[in-house]
Amino acid sequence: MRIAGYRAFVRRQHCLAARTDRTHRCVGAREAHHIREHAEAAYAAKPGDEHCVCLCQQAHNDYHHLGHEGFLRHYNVTEFDLWNEKLRVMAEYVELAVSRIPTR
């Protein structure tokens, strides 16, 4: 599922790698990374935006170079961290969207 404006919202979050690995110094722009391992999409299809987390450009490149498991080990990230971050960002986005609905 594509959600208008959601990826831009994800990019405004802090890099997940920097949050879990205190020695990591972000390099490059923040990017919305789609976690394929959590999606039910076909392998070649990009997962929906609800499977995004924010990574700096360096961490995002490392994810694609190291693979999912290698990235988790390298940046001391757990599956729980990924799921928790996805849910936290989605909840914050929904809360912001709901707060902008005009009341009568």
Order of alpha helices (4+ residues) and beta strands (2+ residues): alpha-alpha-beta-beta-alpha-alpha
